[in-house]
């Protein structure tokens, strides 16, 4: 199947409508914490609070979302003010005395937990960068660039962060080059930073060299430092949605670089490999975990359907189609779109349930917790709406040019 121009327009309208009239109203304005700043995001299916604690990841992600909507959709004052509330909470409460960020806070901003890695910092980078672009705040821009430098330092300086494992079986995960690549992309496309292009090249090279396994058609979640597969349970465990998220980050880079054919081929290959391993042929949807050799997976939620992998696959398949016009990706996009919006979407209260059983039935009703909030779903709907608007516009320009040539 191929998408017609009207179908692409309808897709763009659908995603924009879902974002602005279904997903976003579930969260805002009610999640704005007028008393302590930041956002109250741990919510049940109907929007009632189930906890007042604040996850630092989600505080940064929500601030990024609101500032990004201000920058790219419409300069609404409530979005700018909402983003500022998150930025102020991050800066006032979420940094430890050693400069590292916390992971889990009370509503008032008292620290509960700090993790070994630096993903709180990466989300703070994109939040500050998007807010700096929206507001013109130079301090926010400086903070974004400074934190980005610290993230690179954390990622490249052995021993700087406390290790999770001993040195008995060294490993590295795809998450670090993936998230740093996307952080660099966001920084570059909002306020700019001269370090970004070379670092993005470096992260893509590492992913392609060490994590993409052409011989077994797979994107590994973790490998040994030399890129070899660790034949133990953790080393064999795949996360198809995560690999596909990495694929669309690379496809986005290909698009940024005037449809770079090498990067298109790499991103599509990663998507192909992990679709083959991740799509549930019996019930539909994307498995959470698989074993690279088809052995039993340790985690008991391995066959559940989580919300965020479906958001990443929706983006990846639509972006792959936009860049290649390969009808396979249009078919896959329709399959994952239809399954996800049929099973995850709450037609009564809006937004998506986060956790489904393998057959698509709801496992539990929370829409916000320490890991789920207004990020993966609204980012997917925003990105796809922007992509369709751009693609339809380009098709229209192409039609006009071709018509003028024929008339001439």
VOBA-363666 format. One record per residue (C-alpha): residue number from 1; x, y, z negated. Coordinates in nm, 3 decimals. Layout:
VOBA-363666
<pt pos="NUM" x="X" y="Y" z="Z"/>
...
***
This chain:
VOBA-363666
<pt pos="1" x="0.000" y="0.000" z="0.000"/>
<pt pos="2" x="0.097" y="0.363" z="0.054"/>
<pt pos="3" x="-0.046" y="0.666" z="-0.122"/>
<pt pos="4" x="-0.225" y="0.913" z="0.102"/>
<pt pos="5" x="-0.184" y="1.286" z="0.051"/>
<pt pos="6" x="-0.524" y="1.309" z="-0.118"/>
<pt pos="7" x="-0.436" y="1.015" z="-0.346"/>
<pt pos="8" x="-0.116" y="1.190" z="-0.450"/>
<pt pos="9" x="-0.311" y="1.507" z="-0.518"/>
<pt pos="10" x="-0.562" y="1.309" z="-0.724"/>
<pt pos="11" x="-0.281" y="1.145" z="-0.922"/>
<pt pos="12" x="-0.129" y="1.484" z="-0.997"/>
<pt pos="13" x="-0.467" y="1.622" z="-1.104"/>
<pt pos="14" x="-0.532" y="1.317" z="-1.320"/>
<pt pos="15" x="-0.202" y="1.341" z="-1.507"/>
<pt pos="16" x="-0.234" y="1.716" z="-1.559"/>
<pt pos="17" x="-0.591" y="1.680" z="-1.682"/>
<pt pos="18" x="-0.499" y="1.398" z="-1.919"/>
<pt pos="19" x="-0.210" y="1.600" z="-2.057"/>
<pt pos="20" x="-0.394" y="1.928" z="-2.113"/>
<pt pos="21" x="-0.744" y="1.805" z="-2.194"/>
<pt pos="22" x="-0.690" y="1.469" z="-2.365"/>
<pt pos="23" x="-0.338" y="1.409" z="-2.499"/>
<pt pos="24" x="-0.233" y="1.755" z="-2.611"/>
<pt pos="25" x="-0.562" y="1.845" z="-2.786"/>
<pt pos="26" x="-0.529" y="1.532" z="-3.000"/>
<pt pos="27" x="-0.212" y="1.677" z="-3.152"/>
<pt pos="28" x="-0.248" y="2.054" z="-3.140"/>
<pt pos="29" x="-0.332" y="2.283" z="-3.301"/>
<pt pos="30" x="-0.425" y="2.057" z="-3.593"/>
<pt pos="31" x="-0.075" y="1.914" z="-3.634"/>
<pt pos="32" x="0.086" y="2.253" z="-3.695"/>
<pt pos="33" x="0.187" y="2.270" z="-4.061"/>
<pt pos="34" x="0.096" y="2.629" z="-4.147"/>
<pt pos="35" x="0.225" y="2.594" z="-4.502"/>
<pt pos="36" x="0.570" y="2.434" z="-4.463"/>
<pt pos="37" x="0.640" y="2.461" z="-4.090"/>
<pt pos="38" x="0.696" y="2.187" z="-3.839"/>
<pt pos="39" x="0.431" y="1.931" z="-3.756"/>
<pt pos="40" x="0.212" y="1.677" z="-3.936"/>
<pt pos="41" x="0.210" y="1.393" z="-3.684"/>
<pt pos="42" x="0.140" y="1.069" z="-3.870"/>
<pt pos="43" x="-0.221" y="1.023" z="-3.762"/>
<pt pos="44" x="-0.481" y="0.751" z="-3.721"/>
<pt pos="45" x="-0.694" y="0.694" z="-3.411"/>
<pt pos="46" x="-0.937" y="0.976" z="-3.496"/>
<pt pos="47" x="-0.664" y="1.224" z="-3.589"/>
<pt pos="48" x="-0.688" y="1.188" z="-3.966"/>
<pt pos="49" x="-0.357" y="1.201" z="-4.151"/>
<pt pos="50" x="-0.217" y="0.871" z="-4.275"/>
<pt pos="51" x="0.102" y="1.028" z="-4.417"/>
<pt pos="52" x="0.242" y="1.381" z="-4.455"/>
<pt pos="53" x="0.609" y="1.282" z="-4.413"/>
<pt pos="54" x="0.796" y="1.413" z="-4.109"/>
<pt pos="55" x="1.023" y="1.221" z="-3.873"/>
<pt pos="56" x="1.307" y="1.443" z="-3.754"/>
<pt pos="57" x="1.308" y="1.274" z="-3.411"/>
<pt pos="58" x="0.945" y="1.365" z="-3.357"/>
<pt pos="59" x="0.981" y="1.719" z="-3.493"/>
<pt pos="60" x="1.244" y="1.785" z="-3.227"/>
<pt pos="61" x="1.050" y="1.608" z="-2.954"/>
<pt pos="62" x="0.730" y="1.800" z="-3.028"/>
<pt pos="63" x="0.914" y="2.132" z="-3.024"/>
<pt pos="64" x="1.068" y="2.031" z="-2.689"/>
<pt pos="65" x="0.725" y="1.946" z="-2.550"/>
<pt pos="66" x="0.563" y="2.275" z="-2.647"/>
<pt pos="67" x="0.855" y="2.483" z="-2.519"/>
<pt pos="68" x="0.866" y="2.281" z="-2.196"/>
<pt pos="69" x="0.496" y="2.335" z="-2.133"/>
<pt pos="70" x="0.551" y="2.707" z="-2.189"/>
<pt pos="71" x="0.838" y="2.703" z="-1.939"/>
<pt pos="72" x="0.680" y="2.493" z="-1.666"/>
<pt pos="73" x="0.299" y="2.491" z="-1.692"/>
<pt pos="74" x="0.181" y="2.821" z="-1.839"/>
<pt pos="75" x="0.337" y="3.076" z="-2.078"/>
<pt pos="76" x="0.079" y="3.033" z="-2.354"/>
<pt pos="77" x="0.171" y="3.217" z="-2.671"/>
<pt pos="78" x="0.042" y="2.935" z="-2.893"/>
<pt pos="79" x="0.286" y="2.694" z="-2.729"/>
<pt pos="80" x="0.579" y="2.928" z="-2.785"/>
<pt pos="81" x="0.481" y="2.989" z="-3.148"/>
<pt pos="82" x="0.426" y="2.618" z="-3.200"/>
<pt pos="83" x="0.770" y="2.539" z="-3.063"/>
<pt pos="84" x="0.925" y="2.799" z="-3.293"/>
<pt pos="85" x="0.763" y="2.633" z="-3.595"/>
<pt pos="86" x="0.941" y="2.307" z="-3.513"/>
<pt pos="87" x="1.273" y="2.477" z="-3.442"/>
<pt pos="88" x="1.257" y="2.667" z="-3.771"/>
<pt pos="89" x="1.176" y="2.350" z="-3.968"/>
<pt pos="90" x="1.468" y="2.165" z="-3.808"/>
<pt pos="91" x="1.713" y="2.442" z="-3.883"/>
<pt pos="92" x="1.592" y="2.510" z="-4.237"/>
<pt pos="93" x="1.561" y="2.154" z="-4.364"/>
<pt pos="94" x="1.695" y="1.881" z="-4.137"/>
<pt pos="95" x="2.074" y="1.929" z="-4.151"/>
<pt pos="96" x="2.283" y="1.771" z="-4.426"/>
<pt pos="97" x="2.582" y="1.948" z="-4.583"/>
<pt pos="98" x="2.817" y="1.756" z="-4.352"/>
<pt pos="99" x="2.641" y="1.899" z="-4.045"/>
<pt pos="100" x="2.470" y="1.570" z="-3.958"/>
<pt pos="101" x="2.093" y="1.553" z="-3.930"/>
<pt pos="102" x="1.849" y="1.355" z="-4.138"/>
<pt pos="103" x="1.594" y="1.110" z="-3.997"/>
<pt pos="104" x="1.300" y="1.115" z="-4.240"/>
<pt pos="105" x="1.177" y="1.412" z="-4.447"/>
<pt pos="106" x="0.897" y="1.493" z="-4.689"/>
<pt pos="107" x="0.637" y="1.742" z="-4.574"/>
<pt pos="108" x="0.816" y="2.017" z="-4.769"/>
<pt pos="109" x="1.149" y="1.935" z="-4.604"/>
<pt pos="110" x="1.321" y="1.721" z="-4.869"/>
<pt pos="111" x="1.543" y="1.449" z="-4.717"/>
<pt pos="112" x="1.442" y="1.086" z="-4.756"/>
<pt pos="113" x="1.664" y="0.899" z="-4.512"/>
<pt pos="114" x="1.965" y="0.953" z="-4.289"/>
<pt pos="115" x="2.063" y="0.705" z="-4.017"/>
<pt pos="116" x="2.407" y="0.616" z="-3.883"/>
<pt pos="117" x="2.354" y="0.738" z="-3.530"/>
<pt pos="118" x="2.295" y="1.082" z="-3.385"/>
<pt pos="119" x="1.965" y="1.065" z="-3.199"/>
<pt pos="120" x="1.808" y="1.330" z="-3.427"/>
<pt pos="121" x="2.078" y="1.561" z="-3.292"/>
<pt pos="122" x="2.003" y="1.480" z="-2.927"/>
<pt pos="123" x="1.637" y="1.569" z="-2.972"/>
<pt pos="124" x="1.739" y="1.887" z="-3.152"/>
<pt pos="125" x="1.954" y="1.975" z="-2.848"/>
<pt pos="126" x="1.669" y="1.950" z="-2.598"/>
<pt pos="127" x="1.430" y="2.129" z="-2.835"/>
<pt pos="128" x="1.665" y="2.422" z="-2.889"/>
<pt pos="129" x="1.751" y="2.442" z="-2.518"/>
<pt pos="130" x="1.386" y="2.444" z="-2.408"/>
<pt pos="131" x="1.297" y="2.697" z="-2.677"/>
<pt pos="132" x="1.592" y="2.918" z="-2.582"/>
<pt pos="133" x="1.472" y="2.927" z="-2.223"/>
<pt pos="134" x="1.116" y="3.005" z="-2.331"/>
<pt pos="135" x="1.204" y="3.272" z="-2.587"/>
<pt pos="136" x="1.538" y="3.411" z="-2.471"/>
<pt pos="137" x="1.673" y="3.337" z="-2.820"/>
<pt pos="138" x="2.052" y="3.332" z="-2.788"/>
<pt pos="139" x="2.100" y="3.167" z="-3.127"/>
<pt pos="140" x="1.886" y="2.874" z="-3.010"/>
<pt pos="141" x="2.093" y="2.847" z="-2.692"/>
<pt pos="142" x="2.417" y="2.852" z="-2.890"/>
<pt pos="143" x="2.280" y="2.589" z="-3.128"/>
<pt pos="144" x="2.180" y="2.363" z="-2.838"/>
<pt pos="145" x="2.527" y="2.379" z="-2.681"/>
<pt pos="146" x="2.702" y="2.335" z="-3.017"/>
<pt pos="147" x="2.494" y="2.030" z="-3.108"/>
<pt pos="148" x="2.548" y="1.881" z="-2.764"/>
<pt pos="149" x="2.922" y="1.909" z="-2.822"/>
<pt pos="150" x="2.883" y="1.737" z="-3.159"/>
<pt pos="151" x="2.686" y="1.454" z="-2.996"/>
<pt pos="152" x="2.966" y="1.398" z="-2.745"/>
<pt pos="153" x="3.215" y="1.402" z="-3.032"/>
<pt pos="154" x="3.012" y="1.146" z="-3.228"/>
<pt pos="155" x="2.987" y="0.922" z="-2.923"/>
<pt pos="156" x="3.354" y="0.932" z="-2.827"/>
<pt pos="157" x="3.544" y="0.949" z="-3.157"/>
<pt pos="158" x="3.591" y="0.605" z="-3.314"/>
<pt pos="159" x="3.534" y="0.603" z="-3.688"/>
<pt pos="160" x="3.364" y="0.941" z="-3.700"/>
<pt pos="161" x="3.030" y="0.779" z="-3.781"/>
<pt pos="162" x="2.979" y="0.488" z="-4.016"/>
<pt pos="163" x="2.958" y="0.170" z="-3.807"/>
<pt pos="164" x="2.647" y="-0.046" z="-3.818"/>
<pt pos="165" x="2.838" y="-0.373" z="-3.783"/>
<pt pos="166" x="3.179" y="-0.505" z="-3.878"/>
<pt pos="167" x="3.455" y="-0.550" z="-3.620"/>
<pt pos="168" x="3.395" y="-0.925" z="-3.600"/>
<pt pos="169" x="3.177" y="-0.905" z="-3.290"/>
<pt pos="170" x="3.211" y="-0.557" z="-3.136"/>
<pt pos="171" x="2.928" y="-0.435" z="-2.915"/>
<pt pos="172" x="2.792" y="-0.122" z="-2.756"/>
<pt pos="173" x="2.436" y="-0.036" z="-2.653"/>
<pt pos="174" x="2.293" y="0.124" z="-2.342"/>
<pt pos="175" x="2.104" y="0.372" z="-2.561"/>
<pt pos="176" x="2.399" y="0.607" z="-2.613"/>
<pt pos="177" x="2.492" y="0.673" z="-2.246"/>
<pt pos="178" x="2.122" y="0.681" z="-2.155"/>
<pt pos="179" x="2.015" y="0.937" z="-2.413"/>
<pt pos="180" x="2.324" y="1.150" z="-2.361"/>
<pt pos="181" x="2.264" y="1.152" z="-1.986"/>
<pt pos="182" x="1.908" y="1.273" z="-2.032"/>
<pt pos="183" x="2.014" y="1.524" z="-2.299"/>
<pt pos="184" x="2.269" y="1.665" z="-2.056"/>
<pt pos="185" x="2.006" y="1.680" z="-1.781"/>
<pt pos="186" x="1.766" y="1.872" z="-2.006"/>
<pt pos="187" x="2.039" y="2.111" z="-2.120"/>
<pt pos="188" x="2.154" y="2.174" z="-1.763"/>
<pt pos="189" x="1.805" y="2.237" z="-1.632"/>
<pt pos="190" x="1.699" y="2.478" z="-1.908"/>
<pt pos="191" x="1.991" y="2.698" z="-2.015"/>
<pt pos="192" x="2.286" y="2.538" z="-1.836"/>
<pt pos="193" x="2.618" y="2.405" z="-1.960"/>
<pt pos="194" x="2.934" y="2.352" z="-1.751"/>
<pt pos="195" x="3.007" y="2.018" z="-1.919"/>
<pt pos="196" x="2.691" y="1.847" z="-1.800"/>
<pt pos="197" x="2.763" y="1.731" z="-1.444"/>
<pt pos="198" x="3.088" y="1.552" z="-1.521"/>
<pt pos="199" x="2.944" y="1.392" z="-1.834"/>
<pt pos="200" x="2.637" y="1.269" z="-1.645"/>
<pt pos="201" x="2.867" y="1.110" z="-1.387"/>
<pt pos="202" x="3.056" y="0.943" z="-1.671"/>
<pt pos="203" x="2.740" y="0.804" z="-1.834"/>
<pt pos="204" x="2.604" y="0.672" z="-1.504"/>
<pt pos="205" x="2.938" y="0.507" z="-1.428"/>
<pt pos="206" x="2.937" y="0.333" z="-1.766"/>
<pt pos="207" x="2.580" y="0.207" z="-1.723"/>
<pt pos="208" x="2.648" y="0.077" z="-1.374"/>
<pt pos="209" x="2.983" y="-0.081" z="-1.465"/>
<pt pos="210" x="2.896" y="-0.242" z="-1.797"/>
<pt pos="211" x="2.520" y="-0.288" z="-1.827"/>
<pt pos="212" x="2.386" y="-0.358" z="-1.476"/>
<pt pos="213" x="2.442" y="-0.726" z="-1.391"/>
<pt pos="214" x="2.376" y="-0.789" z="-1.022"/>
<pt pos="215" x="2.459" y="-1.157" z="-1.040"/>
<pt pos="216" x="2.169" y="-1.227" z="-1.276"/>
<pt pos="217" x="1.952" y="-0.926" z="-1.173"/>
<pt pos="218" x="1.941" y="-0.765" z="-1.514"/>
<pt pos="219" x="2.006" y="-0.448" z="-1.715"/>
<pt pos="220" x="2.156" y="-0.547" z="-2.050"/>
<pt pos="221" x="2.054" y="-0.373" z="-2.371"/>
<pt pos="222" x="2.393" y="-0.432" z="-2.535"/>
<pt pos="223" x="2.724" y="-0.579" z="-2.424"/>
<pt pos="224" x="3.077" y="-0.628" z="-2.552"/>
<pt pos="225" x="3.309" y="-0.326" z="-2.515"/>
<pt pos="226" x="3.442" y="-0.469" z="-2.187"/>
<pt pos="227" x="3.089" y="-0.511" z="-2.049"/>
<pt pos="228" x="3.068" y="-0.888" z="-2.091"/>
<pt pos="229" x="2.751" y="-1.054" z="-2.220"/>
<pt pos="230" x="2.754" y="-1.154" z="-2.587"/>
<pt pos="231" x="2.592" y="-1.498" z="-2.590"/>
<pt pos="232" x="2.421" y="-1.465" z="-2.927"/>
<pt pos="233" x="2.060" y="-1.376" z="-3.005"/>
<pt pos="234" x="2.113" y="-1.000" z="-3.040"/>
<pt pos="235" x="2.342" y="-0.985" z="-2.739"/>
<pt pos="236" x="2.095" y="-1.170" z="-2.518"/>
<pt pos="237" x="1.791" y="-0.959" z="-2.614"/>
<pt pos="238" x="1.658" y="-0.736" z="-2.335"/>
<pt pos="239" x="1.421" y="-0.440" z="-2.362"/>
<pt pos="240" x="1.266" y="-0.404" z="-2.013"/>
<pt pos="241" x="1.103" y="-0.068" z="-2.085"/>
<pt pos="242" x="1.431" y="0.077" z="-2.205"/>
<pt pos="243" x="1.618" y="-0.042" z="-1.897"/>
<pt pos="244" x="1.347" y="0.112" z="-1.677"/>
<pt pos="245" x="1.369" y="0.439" z="-1.870"/>
<pt pos="246" x="1.738" y="0.443" z="-1.784"/>
<pt pos="247" x="1.645" y="0.373" z="-1.422"/>
<pt pos="248" x="1.427" y="0.682" z="-1.394"/>
<pt pos="249" x="1.690" y="0.900" z="-1.561"/>
<pt pos="250" x="1.922" y="0.795" z="-1.277"/>
<pt pos="251" x="1.649" y="0.843" z="-1.015"/>
<pt pos="252" x="1.590" y="1.190" z="-1.156"/>
<pt pos="253" x="1.960" y="1.263" z="-1.112"/>
<pt pos="254" x="1.938" y="1.137" z="-0.755"/>
<pt pos="255" x="1.649" y="1.377" z="-0.692"/>
<pt pos="256" x="1.842" y="1.664" z="-0.854"/>
<pt pos="257" x="2.134" y="1.590" z="-0.620"/>
<pt pos="258" x="1.927" y="1.625" z="-0.303"/>
<pt pos="259" x="1.814" y="1.261" z="-0.298"/>
<pt pos="260" x="2.158" y="1.107" z="-0.342"/>
<pt pos="261" x="2.126" y="0.766" z="-0.168"/>
<pt pos="262" x="2.374" y="0.586" z="-0.394"/>
<pt pos="263" x="2.191" y="0.691" z="-0.709"/>
<pt pos="264" x="1.853" y="0.609" z="-0.555"/>
<pt pos="265" x="1.981" y="0.259" z="-0.479"/>
<pt pos="266" x="2.115" y="0.217" z="-0.833"/>
<pt pos="267" x="1.800" y="0.343" z="-1.004"/>
<pt pos="268" x="1.572" y="0.132" z="-0.784"/>
<pt pos="269" x="1.785" y="-0.175" z="-0.844"/>
<pt pos="270" x="1.756" y="-0.129" z="-1.222"/>
<pt pos="271" x="1.380" y="-0.083" z="-1.189"/>
<pt pos="272" x="1.349" y="-0.394" z="-0.973"/>
<pt pos="273" x="1.551" y="-0.612" z="-1.210"/>
<pt pos="274" x="1.360" y="-0.515" z="-1.522"/>
<pt pos="275" x="1.015" y="-0.519" z="-1.360"/>
<pt pos="276" x="1.083" y="-0.879" z="-1.259"/>
<pt pos="277" x="1.176" y="-0.965" z="-1.617"/>
<pt pos="278" x="0.930" y="-0.739" z="-1.799"/>
<pt pos="279" x="0.593" y="-0.755" z="-1.622"/>
<pt pos="280" x="0.354" y="-1.004" z="-1.784"/>
<pt pos="281" x="0.213" y="-1.197" z="-1.487"/>
<pt pos="282" x="-0.063" y="-1.356" z="-1.696"/>
<pt pos="283" x="-0.205" y="-1.066" z="-1.896"/>
<pt pos="284" x="-0.046" y="-0.761" z="-1.734"/>
<pt pos="285" x="0.159" y="-0.493" z="-1.905"/>
<pt pos="286" x="0.526" y="-0.482" z="-2.003"/>
<pt pos="287" x="0.674" y="-0.724" z="-2.256"/>
<pt pos="288" x="0.868" y="-0.558" z="-2.537"/>
<pt pos="289" x="1.161" y="-0.803" z="-2.553"/>
<pt pos="290" x="1.292" y="-1.083" z="-2.330"/>
<pt pos="291" x="1.597" y="-1.308" z="-2.353"/>
<pt pos="292" x="1.846" y="-1.274" z="-2.070"/>
<pt pos="293" x="1.863" y="-1.652" z="-2.029"/>
<pt pos="294" x="1.499" y="-1.723" z="-2.104"/>
<pt pos="295" x="1.560" y="-1.850" z="-2.455"/>
<pt pos="296" x="1.334" y="-1.768" z="-2.754"/>
<pt pos="297" x="1.357" y="-1.409" z="-2.875"/>
<pt pos="298" x="1.418" y="-1.344" z="-3.243"/>
<pt pos="299" x="1.183" y="-1.047" z="-3.297"/>
<pt pos="300" x="0.828" y="-1.157" z="-3.369"/>
<pt pos="301" x="0.679" y="-0.862" z="-3.174"/>
<pt pos="302" x="0.863" y="-0.972" z="-2.859"/>
<pt pos="303" x="0.547" y="-1.026" z="-2.650"/>
<pt pos="304" x="0.351" y="-0.724" z="-2.777"/>
<pt pos="305" x="0.276" y="-0.428" z="-2.554"/>
<pt pos="306" x="0.407" y="-0.099" z="-2.698"/>
<pt pos="307" x="0.295" y="0.235" z="-2.557"/>
<pt pos="308" x="0.627" y="0.391" z="-2.464"/>
<pt pos="309" x="0.766" y="0.130" z="-2.219"/>
<pt pos="310" x="0.450" y="0.178" z="-2.013"/>
<pt pos="311" x="0.505" y="0.555" z="-2.008"/>
<pt pos="312" x="0.859" y="0.500" z="-1.877"/>
<pt pos="313" x="0.748" y="0.248" z="-1.615"/>
<pt pos="314" x="0.472" y="0.481" z="-1.493"/>
<pt pos="315" x="0.733" y="0.753" z="-1.437"/>
<pt pos="316" x="0.991" y="0.520" z="-1.283"/>
<pt pos="317" x="0.758" y="0.357" z="-1.030"/>
<pt pos="318" x="0.608" y="0.688" z="-0.918"/>
<pt pos="319" x="0.950" y="0.853" z="-0.891"/>
<pt pos="320" x="1.089" y="0.554" z="-0.698"/>
<pt pos="321" x="0.797" y="0.579" z="-0.457"/>
<pt pos="322" x="0.846" y="0.954" z="-0.415"/>
<pt pos="323" x="1.215" y="0.904" z="-0.330"/>
<pt pos="324" x="1.185" y="0.594" z="-0.108"/>
<pt pos="325" x="0.825" y="0.578" z="0.020"/>
<pt pos="326" x="0.855" y="0.204" z="-0.041"/>
<pt pos="327" x="0.499" y="0.069" z="-0.072"/>
<pt pos="328" x="0.618" y="-0.181" z="-0.334"/>
<pt pos="329" x="0.661" y="0.101" z="-0.582"/>
<pt pos="330" x="0.317" y="0.243" z="-0.506"/>
<pt pos="331" x="0.172" y="-0.102" z="-0.579"/>
<pt pos="332" x="0.367" y="-0.134" z="-0.904"/>
<pt pos="333" x="0.269" y="0.217" z="-1.010"/>
<pt pos="334" x="-0.098" y="0.140" z="-0.955"/>
<pt pos="335" x="-0.065" y="-0.186" z="-1.150"/>
<pt pos="336" x="0.102" y="-0.035" z="-1.456"/>
<pt pos="337" x="-0.106" y="0.284" z="-1.447"/>
<pt pos="338" x="-0.435" y="0.093" z="-1.433"/>
<pt pos="339" x="-0.333" y="-0.154" z="-1.705"/>
<pt pos="340" x="-0.202" y="0.114" z="-1.940"/>
<pt pos="341" x="-0.489" y="0.359" z="-1.910"/>
<pt pos="342" x="-0.740" y="0.074" z="-1.943"/>
<pt pos="343" x="-0.585" y="-0.073" z="-2.259"/>
<pt pos="344" x="-0.390" y="0.201" z="-2.443"/>
<pt pos="345" x="-0.610" y="0.503" z="-2.382"/>
<pt pos="346" x="-0.868" y="0.589" z="-2.649"/>
<pt pos="347" x="-1.163" y="0.731" z="-2.458"/>
<pt pos="348" x="-1.340" y="0.840" z="-2.775"/>
<pt pos="349" x="-1.068" y="1.038" z="-2.952"/>
<pt pos="350" x="-0.804" y="1.087" z="-2.681"/>
<pt pos="351" x="-0.434" y="0.994" z="-2.670"/>
<pt pos="352" x="-0.310" y="0.633" z="-2.671"/>
<pt pos="353" x="-0.299" y="0.356" z="-2.924"/>
<pt pos="354" x="0.063" y="0.262" z="-2.980"/>
<pt pos="355" x="0.061" y="-0.111" z="-3.034"/>
<pt pos="356" x="-0.130" y="-0.384" z="-2.852"/>
<pt pos="357" x="-0.125" y="-0.761" z="-2.868"/>
<pt pos="358" x="-0.006" y="-0.944" z="-2.558"/>
<pt pos="359" x="-0.361" y="-0.968" z="-2.419"/>
<pt pos="360" x="-0.411" y="-0.591" z="-2.447"/>
<pt pos="361" x="-0.625" y="-0.587" z="-2.761"/>
<pt pos="362" x="-0.541" y="-0.320" z="-3.019"/>
<pt pos="363" x="-0.305" y="-0.447" z="-3.290"/>
<pt pos="364" x="-0.338" y="-0.140" z="-3.513"/>
<pt pos="365" x="-0.489" y="0.203" z="-3.467"/>
<pt pos="366" x="-0.215" y="0.450" z="-3.563"/>
<pt pos="367" x="-0.125" y="0.706" z="-3.298"/>
<pt pos="368" x="0.146" y="0.877" z="-3.501"/>
<pt pos="369" x="0.415" y="0.743" z="-3.736"/>
<pt pos="370" x="0.792" y="0.769" z="-3.782"/>
<pt pos="371" x="0.847" y="0.662" z="-3.420"/>
<pt pos="372" x="0.533" y="0.757" z="-3.228"/>
<pt pos="373" x="0.421" y="1.113" z="-3.173"/>
<pt pos="374" x="0.366" y="1.366" z="-2.893"/>
<pt pos="375" x="0.656" y="1.272" z="-2.668"/>
<pt pos="376" x="0.658" y="0.964" z="-2.442"/>
<pt pos="377" x="0.295" y="0.993" z="-2.328"/>
<pt pos="378" x="0.282" y="1.373" z="-2.280"/>
<pt pos="379" x="0.628" y="1.365" z="-2.118"/>
<pt pos="380" x="0.502" y="1.100" z="-1.875"/>
<pt pos="381" x="0.189" y="1.296" z="-1.788"/>
<pt pos="382" x="0.381" y="1.623" z="-1.756"/>
<pt pos="383" x="0.658" y="1.471" z="-1.544"/>
<pt pos="384" x="0.421" y="1.287" z="-1.310"/>
<pt pos="385" x="0.199" y="1.595" z="-1.267"/>
<pt pos="386" x="0.504" y="1.809" z="-1.183"/>
<pt pos="387" x="0.637" y="1.542" z="-0.946"/>
<pt pos="388" x="0.307" y="1.512" z="-0.759"/>
<pt pos="389" x="0.274" y="1.889" z="-0.729"/>
<pt pos="390" x="0.623" y="1.904" z="-0.580"/>
<pt pos="391" x="0.572" y="1.605" z="-0.352"/>
<pt pos="392" x="0.238" y="1.726" z="-0.214"/>
<pt pos="393" x="0.391" y="2.070" z="-0.158"/>
<pt pos="394" x="0.683" y="1.921" z="0.033"/>
<pt pos="395" x="0.450" y="1.707" z="0.243"/>
<pt pos="396" x="0.244" y="2.015" z="0.325"/>
<pt pos="397" x="0.557" y="2.207" z="0.427"/>
<pt pos="398" x="0.670" y="1.913" z="0.641"/>
<pt pos="399" x="0.330" y="1.897" z="0.813"/>
<pt pos="400" x="0.339" y="2.270" z="0.887"/>
<pt pos="401" x="0.690" y="2.245" z="1.036"/>
<pt pos="402" x="0.598" y="1.944" z="1.249"/>
<pt pos="403" x="0.282" y="2.117" z="1.373"/>
<pt pos="404" x="0.477" y="2.428" z="1.465"/>
<pt pos="405" x="0.728" y="2.218" z="1.659"/>
<pt pos="406" x="0.447" y="2.043" z="1.848"/>
<pt pos="407" x="0.280" y="2.375" z="1.930"/>
<pt pos="408" x="0.611" y="2.518" z="2.048"/>
***
